[in-house]
């Protein structure tokens, strides 16, 4: 749904759910009326402006979603492909706008996935790192439990392992790594062989180390 609103001076300070694109229009991903948006584009004389508005909203929202979950890089790649095709003259304004609309629908579905999966945003990121491409329903349940258990152990359950500046100290890093391995060994499906198990442990630990070194998530 497109809501009326006065223009705000900038986008970086805005509530990430609501992004003013131009005067008189505010976008809320959870309430976008795609048919109304399509009709607005069809009727407007300023199609390039409509495209630029949608592009700005998509980029802002995508940046936010990538900050929440690093496994969403495929969305950035898909968007770049859409843009490159248009810039190369491979699509008309109408087709470009349709592709951006499809992409926005996909972003909306992804943004709502934590609710569908019954996970928090941080649990979902861990789940995405731990899952395999093809899993049975039972394996999916176990991987979700592994994500939940790991997050609980690292953040809430004693003894504390994410001590101050743990990522700077080799011994503290070993403790965190060993804890990750222990929790995942207890909870991941038995069908995950040792090669897959090591890969998943590496993915999770590398993610934690990277976030912590940036002073973001997983820093004590």
Secondary structure, 3 states (H helix, E strand, C coil): CEECCCCCCCCCCCCCCEEEEECCEEEEHHHCCHHHHHHHHHHCCCHHHHHHHHHHHHHHHHHHHHHHCHHHHHHHHHHHHHHHHHHCCCCCHHHHHHHHHHHHHHHHHHHCHHHHHCCCHHHHHHHHHHCCCCCCHHHHHHHHHHHHHHHHHHHCCCCCCCCCCHHHCHHHHHHHHHHHHHHHHHHCCCCCCHHHHHHHHHHHHHHHHHHHHCCCCCCC
